[in-house]
Each structure stands twice: as structure tokens, then as C-alpha cells.
Amino acid sequence: MKTSLILAALALGALPAMAASTTVEFAPAEGDKLVAVFADDGTVSFNGGGAVAYTMDEAGKQICSSVNGADNCATFETWGTTVGHVTPYTTSQGSSGVATVTGATE
């Protein structure tokens, strides 16, 4: 479940006009919420953990990363980095939920 949420988090945070960091809260349909902090250097940390690199396909609204040797992707309904932006997401593992941008720093 955490891997699925990590991928979902990547999708919202990895946008071209991203601030120095963007914080996104993920509320999965099942399981615990996850807080992701996306840095403008192409890395993201989850719940205060270590940074993970990711790739983004903006046209496909998809973010992918390799977690524990497995490639994982998240697809979002819409893009947004403005605080308060909310969007549904699904992951390549079949999980889904809603992601909300809760913070941004310059």
C-alpha cells in the first residue's frame, strides 16, 4: 500500500512550475494517509523519510519511480501545485484515492 501511495504522491508534486517544495497529502480509499514533500531537484520524501527520485510524463499525467526494485506508476486526473488543489489518483498496483496539495515553499 505504501508503494502505491508513494507513486501517487509523485504525480502531484512533480510539476514544471513547482516551488522549492510542495507538500501533498494522499488519502487512499483504504489505509492510512501519506504526506509527501516534493523538492524541485526531482526527489520526494514520504512521512519524513529519505528522498526517492522519480520521472514524470506530464502529457500522460503519470509519475513513475522504482521502489524496492519494482517500477511503480501513478496516474492523476488533473495536475496542480496550488495549495488546496484536489485530484483523484490511481496507481499501477490498483489502489486509488484523493490527493490534496497542502503546502508550498519558494
Order of alpha helices (4+ residues) and beta strands (2+ residues): alpha-beta-beta-beta-beta-beta-beta-beta-beta-beta
